């Protein structure tokens, strides 16, 4: 039985909430309570911000190589405890253990990459007249708040610390109230490897501790991963207290376009992989709108439907499970409501979309992955983010129609196209409104490639040098001498 962590990290010490309040931890595979976590609030934020501000000057003055060394040691610790952390994630968020194990490797690779960029955060010198020197330097903000989503608990908790720490900031991390266990577990290593106040973790409700972090005037830099609606509220709340720099990695309703010349075998694999079914479709980057040329539409939809029908939702710790459980009962109800919306919009349910209630699955949040065909591109099923295992397919007649459908929604996070024609590939990558584009591939992130969206999918980029630089402010220095 896994040890369930139950204390936050504040000013180098493990503690409960100042108020003593707690939240139940619910296992989505059983809907049983498996522990409690602190329900922090504005009082805890005050304590954490004070500690972060005390620690900030010394951390800022720590040599970049030493900051990087601490992060590399942290990556090693995450790797060493990988199985424990992956199992906590599976218990906490319902995704299959094999996927959470994969997140450990992704997390450690990203931390090591960003740590290796510590000496690349550089200013510039500018030509001037004799007797003057003009240059720029990157300086940390001081205290940073990072608020992360539930779908990749450990991966987000670990990797999203790296860039602000490399840049010389202190960080207060708030994991999702639904999936805080792995973040609290890794706090053991953060407590050991970083000075008090440099990294702190607060758990609790977004409307309480999250809002207090966003509004606090002592936190000039905020980053959030989550829904577009919450992102917009964070922008407004942040501006209510002071001028802040806010970056947002938000939702998506992402298109995958299959042109008539595509390698259809490859495209079928791409459609399955792109939906991220193996963590129940709970991904902002999921290619949840399948647009297929009318010449191959019926055959392609049938092949994808057969693949989806063969996927098995089951207990997250069972190696045979392709999908696990939806993270909360509320999210399960949302997914099932969109199945009904699809039916009401006269879309054709090819497969799936049922809550699973057999045997051990009856108590949990399990649903069979769904494919709808003949979906109205302007309907709710095709335009609203579901954040669940529901794929919506629609036909198109030509490039212009495919592009118009792809760009017709409020989001612009990812997009994918399958084609053998280089001209079509280049045109699509130029014309589609998305921050991250795949050609003849889906889902993969690449070390060093910036990730982020346009339109209501967010602002800012992560996973490369520009992420580190976004946690700095540029200062110009002008020196007259002689």
Buried (B, 14 or more C-beta within 10 A) or exposed (E): EBEBBBBBBBBBEBBBBBBEBBBEBBBBBBBEEBBBBBBBBBEBBBBBBBBBBBBBEEBBEBEBEEBBBBBBBBBBBBBEBBEBBBBBBBBBBBBBBBBBBBBBBBBBBBBBBBBEBBEEBEBEEEEEEEEEEBBBBBBBBBBBBBBBBBBBBBBBBBBBBBBBBBBBBBBBBBBBBBBBBBBBBBBBBBBEBBBBBBBBBBBBBBEBBBBBBBBBEBBBBBBBBBBBEBBEBBBEBBEEEEEBBBBBBBBBBBBBBBBBBBBBEBBBBBBBBBBBBBBBBBBBBBBBBBBBBEEBBEEBBEBBBEBBEEBEBBBBBBEEBBBBBBBBBEBBEBBBEBBEBBBEBEBEBBBBBEBBEEEEBEBBBBBBBBBBBBBBBEBBBBBBBBBBBBBBBBBBEEBEBBBEBBBBBBBBBBBBBBBEEEEBBEBBBEBBBBBBBBBBBBBEEEEEEBBBBBBBBBBBBBBBBEBBBBBBBEEEEEEEEE
